[in-house]
Amino acid sequence: MNSSEALKVQTYLRGLFNNTGIGLRPRADDVSEESCEVTMDGEFLGVVFKDTEDGDTCYHFQMTVLDEDLV
């Protein structure tokens, strides 16, 4: 995902969650550049993946919640 796409997704997520601390940055281990890390105030939240299957473009946000974090 290029920087323009990442900025659009970041703007959308900031508005959706009413939080300007949300940011997107390239993943160091993604050689295909089809995903970005999602952070909030510098803390890792999850990953956004770009999907261009079937001629449409969409973005999937994946966030893992560990059981130990629910305490």
Contacts in CASP RR format, 6 or more apart in sequence:
PFRMAT RR
TARGET T0000
AUTHOR 0000-0000-0000
METHOD contacts of the structure
MODEL  1
MNSSEALKVQTYLRGLFNNTGIGLRPRADDVSEESCEVTMDGEFLGVVFK
DTEDGDTCYHFQMTVLDEDLV
1 9 0 8 1.000
1 33 0 8 1.000
1 34 0 8 1.000
1 35 0 8 1.000
1 36 0 8 1.000
1 48 0 8 1.000
1 50 0 8 1.000
1 59 0 8 1.000
2 33 0 8 1.000
5 50 0 8 1.000
5 59 0 8 1.000
6 24 0 8 1.000
6 25 0 8 1.000
6 26 0 8 1.000
6 36 0 8 1.000
6 48 0 8 1.000
7 24 0 8 1.000
9 24 0 8 1.000
9 36 0 8 1.000
9 48 0 8 1.000
9 59 0 8 1.000
10 22 0 8 1.000
10 23 0 8 1.000
10 24 0 8 1.000
13 22 0 8 1.000
13 23 0 8 1.000
13 24 0 8 1.000
13 38 0 8 1.000
13 61 0 8 1.000
14 20 0 8 1.000
14 21 0 8 1.000
14 22 0 8 1.000
14 23 0 8 1.000
19 40 0 8 1.000
21 40 0 8 1.000
21 41 0 8 1.000
21 42 0 8 1.000
22 38 0 8 1.000
22 39 0 8 1.000
22 40 0 8 1.000
22 45 0 8 1.000
23 38 0 8 1.000
23 39 0 8 1.000
23 40 0 8 1.000
23 42 0 8 1.000
24 36 0 8 1.000
24 37 0 8 1.000
24 38 0 8 1.000
24 39 0 8 1.000
24 48 0 8 1.000
25 36 0 8 1.000
25 37 0 8 1.000
25 39 0 8 1.000
26 33 0 8 1.000
26 36 0 8 1.000
26 37 0 8 1.000
27 35 0 8 1.000
27 36 0 8 1.000
27 37 0 8 1.000
27 47 0 8 1.000
34 49 0 8 1.000
34 50 0 8 1.000
35 47 0 8 1.000
35 48 0 8 1.000
35 49 0 8 1.000
35 50 0 8 1.000
36 47 0 8 1.000
36 48 0 8 1.000
37 44 0 8 1.000
37 46 0 8 1.000
37 47 0 8 1.000
38 44 0 8 1.000
38 45 0 8 1.000
38 46 0 8 1.000
38 47 0 8 1.000
38 48 0 8 1.000
38 61 0 8 1.000
38 63 0 8 1.000
39 45 0 8 1.000
45 63 0 8 1.000
46 61 0 8 1.000
46 62 0 8 1.000
46 63 0 8 1.000
46 64 0 8 1.000
47 61 0 8 1.000
47 62 0 8 1.000
48 59 0 8 1.000
48 60 0 8 1.000
48 61 0 8 1.000
48 62 0 8 1.000
49 59 0 8 1.000
49 60 0 8 1.000
49 62 0 8 1.000
50 57 0 8 1.000
50 58 0 8 1.000
50 59 0 8 1.000
51 57 0 8 1.000
51 58 0 8 1.000
51 59 0 8 1.000
51 60 0 8 1.000
END
